[in-house]
């Protein structure tokens, strides 16, 4: 989830696909014919083990492998053969070999989803159609993370829990009779945020803790998973936990994974299951300026 910003999202309608900044599909010269693998389940690694002396097996974890997508298309330049070389050059440039993953946004049946992918194959047969226009071709994308995500990143924030001041009965100046002039005080800070994963797959959040905070702790009440770090953050410090990458970074530069306490869950095991998750934020000492920011995208199979 700790990815580079998406930049401009050019997908506006069904049948469009954006790889990096390059738009394909409807309303473009790269007319889509078929997208394979999008709604299929990725290959699953089944760790089920047969029982040695009885019928059946012990169910094991089902872990998804990479998702492979194949986009078949027809190239058609609006201004005919004169525009074809330019269209072809743009396609070659956008589908060149790169080591880093790029955002891949697809909209089908009214649902717009985001993945990160690398282009692992491009096919452009040099047939007669290639010479005279309207050739066919295909590109293959491999997504190391097989989940599809909500395009818009969600954000929620909370401070450390602050107790309510309680009722002020004005004992030095009581009002007459039973018409007590009660002051209930302001509401306390709960120190918790409710996260809604509207998808059907677990998603990994990014947690940013800003100081002053001593020994910050974040617990997912839905799963019982806890992240706790034996560290003191000053007012200018920020600790970022990327649960998908499994990293803990202080002020964007210094690794602090080693500060995790014995009761802390492995970072990559700290996920948000489908539905609501209540995350609570605690620390060894109260400070009204300590804060937790949660960033996440709902995830879908």
Secondary structure, 3 states (H helix, E strand, C coil): CCCCCCCCCCCCCCCEEEECCEEEECCCCEEEEEEECCCCCCCEEECCEECCCCCCEECCCEEECCEEEEEEEEECCCCCHHHHHHHHHHHHHHCCCCCCCEEEEEEECCEEEEEEEEEEEEECCCCHHHHHCCCEEEEEEEECCCCEEECCCEEEEEECCCCCCCCECCHHHCCCCCCCCCECCCCCCCCEEEEEECCCECECCEEEEECCEECCEEEECCCCCEEEECCEECCCCEEEEECCCCEEEECCCEECHHHECCCCCCHHHCCECCEEEEEEEECCCCCCCCEEEEEECCEEC
